[in-house]
Amino acid sequence: MIAQSLQRYGIIHDIYYQKSLVRNINDNIKRISFVFLIVAAVLMLISFTLIRNTIHLAVYSRRLLIKTMQLVVATRFFIARPFLNGSMWRGFFGGLLADVLLLVAIFLLQQNYGNTIGVNIVHYNIIVIMLVFVVICGMLLSMLSAWFSVNRYLNRDLNDIYA
């Protein structure tokens, strides 16, 4: 693709390069990308587990309050709303913190390696989509964890709460 785009210029007559080497480099990049994808999936699973356990402990500490609210006939959503709001804000600020770290990493990569290879690593529309996606995922992940943890205690019998 690069050779074809360079041949459009009238100055360049012939282009010589090792096609097998370029093919090997592309194959290695695909393998490395696959390994990074697996590592990212494992890290996502670990972060989901940590977030879920942290929120579960916060809800566990207020389990008696949840049962008291049920005894005075509060609706499920009324009981869950403070937990959902708090977890939404924590997920929002956690996503913002992750965005700052990502932007610093992208800036350092561009500054240190972008000029070396002569390619602009930064594509602003992709970065904006990525930053918004990180914040939304942080909020949804926290809210879903809070919802499942609160529902766990809403569905339990009063005698099971003390165990």
C-alpha positions in Angstrom: 0.0 0.0 0.0 2.8 2.4 0.9 4.7 1.4 -2.3 1.7 2.1 -4.4 1.2 5.5 -2.9 4.8 6.4 -3.4 4.8 5.3 -7.0 2.3 8.0 -7.8 5.0 10.6 -7.5 6.9 11.1 -10.7 10.3 11.3 -9.0 10.2 7.7 -7.8 10.8 5.0 -10.5 11.5 1.8 -8.5 10.9 0.7 -5.0 12.8 -2.2 -3.5 12.0 -3.8 -0.2 11.8 -7.2 1.3 8.2 -8.3 1.0 8.8 -11.4 3.2 10.1 -9.1 6.0 7.1 -6.8 5.8 4.8 -9.9 5.9 6.7 -11.2 9.0 6.4 -7.9 10.7 2.6 -7.7 10.0 2.2 -11.3 11.3 4.1 -10.5 14.5 2.0 -7.4 15.0 -1.2 -9.4 14.7 0.1 -11.9 17.3 1.2 -9.2 19.7 -2.2 -7.5 19.3 -4.0 -10.8 20.1 -1.9 -11.2 23.2 -2.6 -7.7 24.3 -6.3 -8.3 23.7 -6.2 -11.4 26.0 -4.3 -9.4 28.7 -6.8 -6.6 28.4 -9.7 -9.1 28.9 -8.1 -10.6 32.0 -7.4 -7.1 33.4 -11.0 -6.1 32.7 -12.2 -9.3 34.6 -10.0 -8.5 37.5 -11.2 -4.9 37.7 -14.8 -6.0 37.5 -14.2 -8.4 40.4 -12.5 -5.8 42.5 -15.2 -3.2 41.9 -18.0 -5.7 42.6 -16.4 -6.8 45.8 -15.7 -3.2 47.0 -19.3 -2.2 46.3 -20.6 -5.4 47.9 -18.7 -4.6 51.1 -20.2 -1.1 51.2 -23.7 -2.5 50.8 -23.0 -5.3 53.3 -22.1 -2.7 55.9 -25.6 -1.1 55.4 -27.6 -4.3 55.1 -29.5 -3.7 58.4 -30.5 -0.2 57.1 -31.8 -1.9 53.9 -33.9 -4.3 55.9 -35.2 -1.5 58.1 -36.3 0.4 55.0 -38.1 -2.7 53.8 -39.9 -3.0 57.1 -41.3 0.5 56.7 -42.5 -0.5 53.1 -40.0 1.5 51.1 -39.9 0.5 47.4 -37.0 -1.4 45.9 -36.0 1.6 43.8 -36.2 4.0 46.8 -33.8 1.7 48.7 -31.4 1.2 45.8 -31.3 4.9 44.6 -28.7 6.2 47.1 -26.4 3.2 46.3 -26.9 3.7 42.6 -26.3 7.4 42.7 -23.1 7.0 44.8 -21.8 4.3 42.6 -22.6 6.3 39.4 -20.5 9.2 40.7 -17.7 7.0 41.8 -17.7 5.3 38.4 -17.7 8.7 36.7 -14.7 10.1 38.7 -12.9 6.7 38.3 -13.4 7.0 34.5 -12.1 10.5 34.5 -9.0 9.4 36.4 -8.5 6.6 33.9 -8.9 9.1 31.1 -6.3 11.3 32.5 -3.9 8.4 32.8 -4.6 7.4 29.2 -4.1 10.9 27.9 -0.7 11.1 29.7 0.3 7.8 28.2 -0.8 8.8 24.7 1.0 12.2 25.0 4.2 10.5 26.2 4.1 8.0 23.3 3.5 10.7 20.8 6.3 12.8 22.2 8.9 10.1 22.5 8.1 7.8 19.6 5.7 9.6 17.2 8.5 11.7 15.7 10.8 8.8 15.4 8.6 6.8 13.1 7.3 9.9 11.3 3.7 8.9 11.9 1.1 10.8 14.0 -0.1 8.4 16.6 -2.8 10.7 17.8 -6.2 10.5 16.0 -8.3 13.0 17.9 -11.8 11.6 17.0 -10.8 8.1 18.1 -9.3 9.4 21.4 -12.5 11.3 22.2 -14.6 8.2 21.5 -12.2 6.2 23.7 -12.4 8.7 26.6 -16.2 8.8 26.5 -16.4 5.0 26.3 -14.1 4.7 29.4 -16.3 7.0 31.5 -19.5 5.4 30.4 -18.1 1.9 31.1 -17.0 3.0 34.5 -20.4 4.4 35.4 -22.3 1.3 34.1 -19.9 -1.1 35.7 -20.3 0.6 39.1 -24.1 0.9 38.8 -24.6 -2.7 37.8 -22.5 -3.9 40.6 -24.4 -1.7 43.1 -27.7 -2.9 41.7 -26.8 -6.6 42.0 -25.4 -6.1 45.5 -28.5 -4.2 46.8 -30.8 -6.7 45.2 -29.0 -9.5 47.0 -30.0 -8.1 50.3 -33.4 -7.0 49.2 -34.2 -10.6 48.4 -32.9 -12.2 51.6 -34.9 -13.1 54.5 -34.5 -11.1 57.7 -33.0 -14.1 59.5 -30.3 -14.6 56.8 -29.1 -11.0 57.3 -27.6 -11.7 60.7 -25.7 -14.7 59.5 
